[in-house]
Amino acid sequence: MMIEKLEMLDGMEHYKKNHPLEFSQRHFKQSAFYKAPQSTRALFWGNRVGKTEIGAMEVARYMLGEHEHKDVKTPVEVWSVCPSFDSQRDTTQPKLLSYLPATQIASTSTIRKGIYSEIILKNGSRVNFKSYEQGRSKFQGAGKRLIWFDEEPPHDIWQECVVRQDAGVPLDIILTMTPIKGMTWVYDDIYLSTDTGLYYVSTAGWDDNPFLTEEQKDIMARGLTKDALEVRREGRFTKRVGLVCNWWDRHVHIRDYKEFPAHWSYYEVLDGGYSDPAAWLLIGVDHDDSIHVIDGFRQSYMKTDDIKRVRDTKIAGIMVRRGWSDDDNPRLNLELNRLGMKLSPVKKKATGIASWDEALAEKLAEYGAVQKGTGEPRLFISSTLVRTDERTGKEGNWMMQEIENLLWVEKLAQGVAEQKPMWDDHRKYGHHFDGLRALAYFLMSYKKGDRERVTKATVTPVRDDPYAPAATSPHTAPVDEGGIL
């Protein structure tokens, strides 16, 4: 009798292993998603609510042709898309493999150790794993039956994917995400959409997941700000959660400068770099102590002479009271000083606060936030700080892009996302924040106790310079000379 029971248990375990979807559990919100008839289903759920779990289940059902509520004829072509291939390795791929019986897998291929690029089943269905890091061009190709986005995709990649449809073959799209970036295009285009025939939209929080204990909820809530908790716990959109410059509003902070007023005080600041861009800013301070970033450039692979030359064409004889620079490159500062560009190194020391980056963020907020008395901020950015993005070929205000993309670092600790008091430079996405750092350095430095020395900017005449402004009065800004490149 005991042997028979053991054999029965062993047979049951073997059956479960080969039919994992039959034994998968779903909570109410997951079941509602599973039954939804719409072709595009978007889950705006908090962390640990089960959005990636149900996404993996859904991909497995499509690939196996085992869906009760969708007409799925195998074989099917599926894309699984994540912010990075590391995310695929750590989250989506293990979950998907837990629902695909090993006996049904015909072959796999990898992009590197531990990261799959493709899984093919014996019935011919296949899933290809892709990353937002690859850029839009890698999302072109033949039609798909299902595309699963785990976490928010860039808008251009989303647009490219929604047309991956072959004649006579329907395309279904799943979006599973926590809205940590705030009210982005997803909020406007999908969350607020009234097209209920096309979009199924679901929100869910920790309390919707009966498999989470109260102790787990308490642990996950530790160290989160009120706004971050609203997003992480409830999956709600809040304005610019995670952004360092959450005070920013392009309609308020962007200005057109037709001239450089003579009664303003002018300063310059440089965040040096070579392969990482060098960013230089010309800043005006008005009689109300408001800060105006009126000109500048951000460019890689600039030699010392290039920095000085382009800077000279931009200040156009303006009386620069003082300048500062990042102290990470003493040699660059020395070479610029020999060329007549005298810059004081920034003293990077936070006082009474956890980190230097927090100090910079607080100083930016001090000037960037709307003041109660005036209804205006004290920080403004020129509309002419324009450059062409090397990756997209599109022009844009590079200072605005920096402000709108800079996030606090988030790291996983025992499966829980924790915000760190550091700026996330996102270098793997090609983002740079050198201009914003230069601006923060200026705000930290220009009112410090050491006496300001009024110095006339040294201008070296440049002949036939492509960056030189058209002939204007000494205090008129060249309208078309915003950012360089």
C-alpha positions, 0 to 999 in steps of 0.5 A: 500500500505504501509503495502504491501511494508513493508511486501515485505521489510520484506520478502526480509530481511528474504530471504537475511538472509536465502540466504547470499551467493546470496547477497555477493559481490566479487572484481575482485581478489576474483572472479578470486580465486572463478573461479580458477580450481586448487585443491590448491589455495593460496592467498598471500594478504595484510591485509584487502584485503578480503582473509579471507572473500573469504575463509569463502565464499568458505567453506560455498559454499562447505558445502551447495553444492552451487558452480558454478565452483567446482563439490561438492556433499554434505555432505562434510567434511571440516577442518578450520585451524588457528594459534590458537583457539582464531583466530578461535573465532575472525576471521574465525568462525564469517565470516563463520557463516555469510554465513551459514544460521541459518536454515541450521545448525543442531548442534554445539559443542564447545571446550570452551565458544565462540569457536566452535569445529564443525558445522554440517548442516542439509544436513550432511556436517560438518566443524571441527575447528583446530589449529596449536597449536595442533601439527601434530599428531592432523591432522591425520585421514580420508579424507577431501573434503576441508581444509582451512588454514587461515594464514601460517601453519607449514610445517609438518602440511601442509604435513600431511594435503595434504594426507587427501584424500579418494579414489574417493573423491577429496581434495581441499586446500585453503591457505589465508595468509599475508606473515609476516614471510618472505621467508619461505617454503611457498615461496619456495614450493608454491609461486615459484612453476611452477606447474600451474596445481596444484597451483593457486597463487594470490597476491593482495594489498589494491588497489585491494580492492575497498571496502577500503577507502583511509582514511582506507589505511592511518590509516593502514599504520601508524607506519609500517616500509617500509618492513612491509608496503610492506607485509601488504599493498601489500602481498609481500614476503620480507626477514624476515619481522617481525623478530628481527634478520633480518640480520641472514644468517645461511650460513654466521653466523654458524661456526665449531670450532675445537679449542679454540684459546689461544689468544682469550678473553673468557667470560660467560653469563647466562640467569637463569630459571627453568621451563623456560630454563636456558641458558648459553653461552661460548663466545670468542672474537678475536683480531678483536673484533668479537664475537664467541658463541663457546659453551653453553647449554639450559635446563629446570629444572636445579638446581644451582649445575647442572648449575655449574657442566655442565658449569665446564665440558664445559669451560675445564680450559679456562681462563674466564675473566668475566661473567654476568647473568640476574638480575631477580633471585638474589638468583640464582646469590648468590648461584652460587657465593658461588659455585665459579661462579662469575657473574655480574648482567646485568644492564637492562637500555636502553638509548636513545631508546624506549625499552630495547628489541629494545636496545638488537636488535640494539646491536645484529644487530650491530654485526650480520650485514655484515660489509661494509669494510670486507664483514663479520659479527662480530657475529658467532654461533657454529654448535655444539649447538645441542639439541633434541626438546621435542615436535618433537624429532628432533635434531637441533641447538637451538641457530639458531632456536631462532634467526630464530623464534624471532619476534616483538610483533604484536597486534591488535588495532581497527582491525589494526595490530601494531608492538610493540617494544617488543620481542614476546616470543611465549611461547604458541608455546613452543618457548624459546629465553633464549640463544638469550637474554643471548647473547644480555646481553653479547653484552650490558655489556662486553664493559661497563666502569667498569674495567674488572677483570681477574679471573681464572674460578673455576672448580670443578672436576666431576667424571663419569660425562656424560657431561664430554668431552673426554681427549683433550688439554686445548684449544681444544673444545670437538667436540661433546659437543654442547648444552645439551639436 
